[in-house]
Amino acid sequence: MSRIDTNKPMHRSIPPRQRGAALMVSLIMLLLMTMIGVTSMQSTTMQEKMAGNIQDINKSFQAAEAALRKGEQFLTAATLPDFNDSGGLYQAAMAGTTPVWEVTGNWSTGNSKIYSGLSDVAKPPQYIIEELPATVDVNSGGLAADEPLTELGVYRVTAMGWGGSDTTVTMVQSTYKR
């Protein structure tokens, strides 16, 4: 049996002094990961806002289109009422004056026609119809001097629609002849 010599000094190896480099590297990595996470959250939030705005714009456009089609449908009636500059039925503005559809007061309640077929918009869409000067239909009748050409009524339908908020507004126009 071997005996342990107790007279020999025991040598213990002492590790070199540590300086905390692993801690510093991990803290820097944690900071970088936090910055990446915050940046991606901001990007996601911005994309959500953009998608919501596009949806709101689309909703206002659809509302304006629905009101425009309703105005065109109004013009298909057998007889039309007088265009007396009230109730959404206007004579065209004289040259050099502000067009009827640009006058803010014409879009207030009672001065325009309201389309009430939509419920998920901030305000119901509205439309106004202007009676423009009549035009001659060159495709009607013959070319004989004694045959008069047919006059056509020309109308401008302007519609305004709102989206889910009253700050999203779309205006569309069409010209209609009958």
SULPEUR-V934800 format. One record per backbone hydrogen bond with DSSP energy under -0.5 kcal/mol. CO is the residue of the C=O (numbers start at 0). NH is the residue of the N-H. Records with the same first field share a line. If there is no record, write none. Layout:
CO->NH  NH
//
This chain:
3->5
4->7
9->11
11->13
12->14
19->23
20->24
21->25
22->26
23->27
24->28
25->29
26->30
27->31
28->32
29->33
30->34
31->35
32->36
33->37
34->38
35->39
36->40
37->41
38->42
39->43
40->44
41->45
42->46
43->47
44->48
45->49
46->50
47->51
48->52
49->53
50->54
51->55
52->56
53->57
54->58
55->59
56->60
57->61
58->62
59->63
60->64
61->65
62->66
63->67
64->68
65->69
66->70
67->71
68->72
69->73
70->74
72->75
73->76
81->83
85->88
87->89  128
88->84  85
89->130
93->96
98->101  102
99->102
101->103
102->105
103->106
104->107
107->110  111
109->86
110->87
111->109
112->126
113->115
122->161
124->114
125->159
126->112
127->157
128->89
129->131  155
130->91
131->153
134->151
135->137
136->139  149
143->146
145->147
149->136
151->134
152->177
153->131
154->156  175
155->129  157
156->173
157->127
158->171
159->125
160->169
162->121
164->162  167
166->168
167->162
169->160
171->158
173->156
175->154
//
